[in-house]
Amino acid sequence: MLGLMQQRPLLISTLLTHAARHHGSAEVVSATGSGGVYRTTWGETERRARRLARVLQGLGVQPQDRIGTLAWNDYRHLEIYYATSGMQAICHTINPRLAPDDIAYIVDHAGDSVLCIDPGFAPLLGGIAARIKDTVRTVVVMTDAAGMPALDLPGGMRLLCYDTLMDAGSDDYAWPEFDENTASALCYTSGTTGRPKGVLYSHRSTVIHAYAVALPDVLDMRATSRILPVVPMFHVNAWGIPYATALTGAALVLPGRHLDGASLARMLNQERVTMTCGVPTIWLGLLQHLRSSGEKLATVKRIMTGGSAAPPLLIEAFRDEFGVAIEHGWGMTELSPVGTYNAPKPPQVGLSGEPAVRHMLKQGRVLPGIDMKIVDGDGRELPWDGKQFGDLMVRGPWVCSGYFGDPPGSACDADGWFATGDVATVDADGYMEITDRSKDVIKSGGEWISSITLENIAVSHPDVAEAAVVAAIHPKWDERPLLLVVPRPGHTVDPDSVLNMYQGQVAKWWLPDAVVVLDELPHTATGKLLKTELRSRYRDYYGKTTT
Ligand code: AMP
């Protein structure tokens, strides 16, 4: 017997209409770039998103057309998020930090018919325009008439101004109702190996994910919260924050393109932000600024960090010097993106000092709705003892089933498990800790060594700004860890003193065999260490004669 409850589709437009109706005056604030801000509200955002839907209809956009965006976090990007999905088109966010060749590939693969770009990305677009001219018919520059860049586009591709289109638009649009499983947004993985792959979100997956990230043991969002996502709207939906803030009526503060420590500190304090989210590199930049300027964070209580492992120094420094909790989460493009969050259960409530930091290095417990397991090389499930590490598998209503253009189910196994490519432990309380990407784990004498554990210890050295540990080929042990470090500005690194840090912290055989000091390390377009390049550069470092 089926339940006798109503079938109202979970549509992204309902998040926005809820925000407009019940939190119409709640603020949406955007940095404009010149130190100024643009203030609007959820009520006005809903009205303008309807206007934009009419504008896009006028440009010939049909249901399920892909609308690409190359844009920072601001109110126009937010309007595009809601207008495109709400009118049953697909919001395709593109990471401008990818190589132009990858961007051209992505636009073409996605079949974007319209591209909405910030004026600053005009040169980037100009460079790839010839490659995407068969797909893209219209380029809309997200600015006013005075800010329009000079851009020479191939014949047949028109260049339009966002504000001019909006000024001439009409608000008479009504959000349509359709199947909640309809595709709503598209985001390509950063593609450290091979070509980027498209993850195609649905209205249903996005709305359920918004409910999950708003929960008290995740971002704890309320109508009184003021959230600043540093995490970009051009990648992984800014961790779902543009949707979860509408769901809860929280104020949304969008930082634009200036993400340095000084600009962020100003925005966080000026806009009375209570919670902010981003990758560790951003927080290290903010920390450096706060330390050197003597500024404090007046209202921020919690910072969510994710995207790559949080170094212990970050957690300790913000807690002890600024009274701000750094909270660790994990996710990936294929998970919409949030999968786990580290919030305490009763046994962890009393933790303080070093044990509290040690615990916060874990990426956390799964959000309700996500199922997780770790397996060995033969696919056998491993125990949750916090020690054994294996391949991390997940499944759930906001986990990708197949990549864009591939059949449903092709990205997971017969039971729906998606292999994340991460290697992790899970402890008895269910806290998952990433020890590596499966491709990055070091296999020495048949045993696994975690590069992340070794990197975290290296960056706790006072002279080290950044560290990477990679496997180098070794004639006796197959692979041995090699430590690459970048000194902090104005410091020099003594390799022996860094190696001494490992004493008593890891088994002796985990110690890197050598330390290389570098001026900088390569990063991917999403700020992660580009281990593939480092591995190929240093794989023969130990030479063929080492024993
Ligand atoms: P992306 O799809 O660009 O979001 O990248 C996802 C990958 O980033 C994951 O599979 C992890 O390898 C890594 N990642 C995300 N969050 C964390 C975290 N908190 N700690 C360590 N690695 C992370």
Residues whose N, C-alpha, C, O or C-beta is under 5 A from the ligand:
A	BS01	AMP	S190 T305 G306 G307 S308 A309 A310 G329 W330 G331 M332 T333 E334 Q363 T420 D422 I434 T526
